C-alpha cells in the first residue's frame, strides 16, 4: 500500500513539473512581454492543440480517409456517443474510461481523423488483427515534413479498418485487455497510473503517458 501511494505521488509530481515547464515554455514563446499572461487553462489548451494538430498528425489521408463519426467532431469536445462507448469499454474490458477518452482525443484529433476506416486509436493492423471480428486494413503513407516545411509521403503502413466507431472501441478494449504487454496496467491503482503503464508499449512518443494524463486532468475525464 505504501509503495502504491509513493508511486502515485511520484507520478503526480512528474506530471505537475512537466506540465508547468511546458506551460512556461509556451508562455515565453507566444506571449509578448507587454501583454497580460494567458490563463493556465488557455496555455494547456495550446499544448493540446499542438499535440492534436493536423501538422502533427503522422499520416497522409485522402478521400474516404476523411470519413468520420460522429459528424459533430471538434477540438475539446467529447460527444455523448464517444463517452458512452468509453463507459462500455471500461465496464467490459476494465480499461478506465478516462484513459479511453484521452487516447481517442490524442490519437484521432478529437474525432477529426479516422485513418480511412473508423480507426480512432491509431491501431496498426498487425497489432490488433487477433482481436478484430473481421480483420481488414487500409494502407496509408507516413507524413514527412521537409526542413523547408513541405510535406511528402514516406513509407507505407497498414492500419486496421473498421466498419463503425463501436467496432473500433470494442477492439481497443479487447486489445488492451488481452495483450500480455499491458497486463501490469490493470494492476495499477488509478487511471493516471494506468495511462503511464501502457505508454511505453503503445506509442513511440516518450511523452505519450504524460499527454494522456494532461488531457484527462484538463477535461476532468
N, C-alpha and C positions, 0 to 999 in steps of 0.2 A: 504493500500500500504506500509506504514512504517513498519507494522507488518511483511509483507511478506519479505521485504528487511532484517529486523532483523533476521528472521528465516533463510534465505539464508546465511547470514553472519555467524550465529552460526553453521550451518551445515558445511559450508566450513571450519571454524576454527577447528571444531571437526575432520573432515576428515584429515586436514593437520597435526594436532597434533598427531592423532592416527597413521597415516602413517609414520610420522617422527620417532615416538617411535618404530614402527615395523622395520623400516629400520635400526635404530641404534642398535636394539637388534640383528638383523641378522648380521650386520657388526661385532658386538662383538663376536657373536657365531662362525662365519665362517671365518672371515678374520684374518690370522696370523699377529702379530704385526709388523713383518719385511717385510710384503708385502704391496704394494700400495692398497688403498681402492678401492672397486668396484664403478662403476658409480651408480647414483640413479636409473636409468632405470634397470640396472642389478639386483640391490637389490630388486626392486619392482617385477621384473620377478621371482626372487627366492621366494618371498612371494606367488605370484600367482601359481607358480609351486607346492608349499606346499599345497595350498588350493585345487588344482585340481589333486593331485597325486593319483595313484591307491590305495595306502595305506590309504589315507584319505577318499576314496570313500566308502560309508557306506553299500553296499550290495554285496553279492556274486552272481556272474552271471556265466553262463556256456552255452555252445552250441550256440543256436540261439541268446542268450543274447549279443553275441559279434557282431551281425549283425549291421552294422552302415551305415548311409547315410549322407553325401557323403563319397566316398571312400578315398578322399584325406585329411581326418581329421588329424590335428596335432596341437601341442601346439602353442598358439599365433596366429593362423590363422583363419580368418573368411571367408569361401568360399562364392562366389558370390550367390549361391543358398540360403545360410543362410541369407545373407544381404538382398536379395530380399524378402524372407518370413518375415523378421523383418519389412521391409517397409510396407508390406501388413497389418500386424497386427497393425502397427501404424496408417495407413490411415483408416482402417475399424473399429478397436476397440479402438483407441486412446491410446494405450499403447506405450510409447516412444520407438522408435526402439533401442536406446542405452541401455535401460533397458532390452529389449528382448534379445539383443545380449549378454549382460553381464550375464544374467541368463542362457542363453544357454551355455556359456563358463564355468561358475561355476558349473552348475548342471550336465553337460554331459562331463566335461573334454575336452572342445573344440571339442565335437562331437565324442569322443572316446568311450563313454558309452551311451547306449540307453535303458538299463533296459529290454532288450529282446523284445521290442515292439515299436521301434521308439519313445521312451519316453525320450525327451531331457530336460525336466524341472522338473523331479522328481515328477510327478503328482501321488498322491495316487488315487486309483480307486474311493473310496467313495467321495473324494473331487470334482472330475471333472466329475463323471458319468452323472449328469444332463446336462452337456454341450457337451457330446460326441455324435456324429452322430450315431455310432454303438458301444455301450458300450461293452467293453471287458477288460480282465485283465490278468496279469501274476503274479505268486506268487514267491517272492524272499525271501531269508533269510538275516537277518541283519548280517553284518560282525562284529565279536567280536575279538578284539586283546587282548590276554592274557598278563600279566606282563612280561613274558619271550619272547614276540614277536611273538608267534604262532597265527595263525588265525583259528577261528572256526565259526560255524553257530549259530546264535541266533534265535530270534522269526521270524515267517513268516509274510510278509507284502504284501498286494495286490497292484500292481501298474497298472495304465492304460496301455493298449496295443493298439497301433495304427497301421494302415496299411501303413502309409507313414509319411515322415517328414512334409509334408504340413498339413496333418490332425492334427498332434501334435501341430504345430504352431497356426493353426486356433482355436483349442480347448483352447490353452493357452490364446489367446486373448479373447475368449468368457468367459472364466472362470474369468479372472481378471476384465473384464468389467461388467460382470453380477453378481458378488458376492457382497453382501452388505458390507462385511468386508473390501473391497478395495475401497469403494465409495469415501472416502476422498482423496485417492491418486490422483484421477482425478481432484481435485481442486487445486493441487499443481502447483507452478509456474515454475518448472524446472524438467528435468529428474532425477537429483540428489535427489531432494526432493521427487519425485515420488518413487524412489527406497527405500529411508528411510521410506516412509509411508507404503509400503507393507511389509516391512521386518518382523515385529513382528508377523504378521498373516501368512506369507508364510513359514517361517522357524523357527526352534528352536535355531539356531545359533544366539547368541546375536550380533555378528559382521556381520551378513548377509548383511545388508544395506551398511555398510562400505565397505565390499568386492566388492559389485556391483559398488559402486562409484569409487573405486580404479581401477577396470578393465575398466570402462568407460573412466576414465581420461588417463590411461596408453595407451589404444588403440584408443583414440580420437573418441569414439563412440557417 
